[in-house]
């Protein structure tokens, strides 16, 4: 019988908290998903929220975004979350 990990719905605030607070429950969820023990699923709008946060928060001294284009795509791929 094929193993199907349990699936959990996750939101943008939960993902951000998990990335920046390593002692949080959300961080544990991201770690378990990265190891294939669970599946994390989020709606596409949640990625848009994370995208907005990255582009509008991380800027250089001139006010230009530090993370753009392909780098944003890499971040999207590396997150252990299915956006669907």
C-alpha positions as CSV (number, residue, x, y, z in Angstrom):
1,X,0.0,0.0,0.0
2,X,1.3,3.4,-0.9
3,X,1.9,5.9,1.9
4,X,-0.1,9.1,1.7
5,X,1.0,11.7,4.3
6,X,-1.6,13.6,6.1
7,X,-2.6,16.9,4.5
8,X,-2.9,20.3,6.3
9,X,-4.1,23.6,5.1
10,X,-1.7,26.4,5.8
11,X,-1.9,30.2,5.3
12,X,0.7,32.9,4.5
13,X,1.0,34.2,8.1
14,X,1.6,30.6,9.2
15,X,4.3,30.1,6.6
16,X,6.0,33.4,7.5
17,X,5.9,32.6,11.2
18,X,7.4,29.2,10.5
19,X,10.2,30.6,8.5
20,X,11.2,33.3,11.1
21,X,10.3,31.6,14.4
22,X,12.2,28.3,14.6
23,X,10.5,27.3,17.9
24,X,7.0,27.7,16.6
25,X,4.5,25.0,15.7
26,X,4.5,26.4,12.2
27,X,8.2,25.8,11.9
28,X,7.7,22.2,13.0
29,X,5.0,21.8,10.3
30,X,7.4,23.2,7.6
31,X,10.1,20.8,8.8
32,X,7.8,17.8,8.7
33,X,6.6,18.8,5.3
34,X,10.2,19.1,4.0
35,X,10.9,15.6,5.3
36,X,7.8,14.2,3.6
37,X,6.0,13.3,6.8
38,X,3.0,15.6,6.1
39,X,1.7,17.6,3.1
40,X,1.1,21.3,3.4
41,X,-1.4,22.9,1.0
42,X,-2.2,26.6,0.6
43,X,-4.4,28.5,-1.8
44,X,-2.5,30.4,-4.6
45,X,-3.6,33.7,-3.0
46,X,-1.3,32.8,0.0
47,X,1.7,32.7,-2.3
48,X,0.7,36.2,-3.6
49,X,0.7,37.5,0.0
50,X,4.2,36.1,0.6
51,X,5.3,37.5,-2.7
52,X,4.0,40.9,-1.7
53,X,5.7,40.8,1.6
54,X,9.1,39.9,0.1
55,X,8.9,42.5,-2.7
56,X,7.7,45.3,-0.5
57,X,9.7,44.6,2.6
58,X,13.2,43.6,1.4
59,X,14.5,46.7,-0.5
60,X,17.8,48.4,-1.0
61,X,18.7,51.9,0.0
62,X,17.2,53.2,-3.3
63,X,13.9,51.5,-2.5
64,X,14.2,48.8,-5.2
65,X,13.2,45.2,-4.3
66,X,16.2,43.0,-3.5
67,X,14.4,39.8,-4.5
68,X,12.9,39.7,-8.0
69,X,12.2,37.4,-10.9
70,X,13.9,34.1,-10.9
71,X,14.9,34.4,-7.2
72,X,11.2,34.6,-6.3
73,X,10.6,31.5,-8.4
74,X,13.3,29.6,-6.5
75,X,11.8,30.6,-3.2
76,X,8.4,29.3,-4.4
77,X,9.9,26.0,-5.4
78,X,11.8,25.5,-2.2
79,X,9.0,26.0,0.2
80,X,7.5,22.6,1.2
81,X,4.1,23.9,0.4
82,X,1.8,23.0,-2.5
83,X,0.0,26.2,-3.7
84,X,-3.2,25.0,-5.4
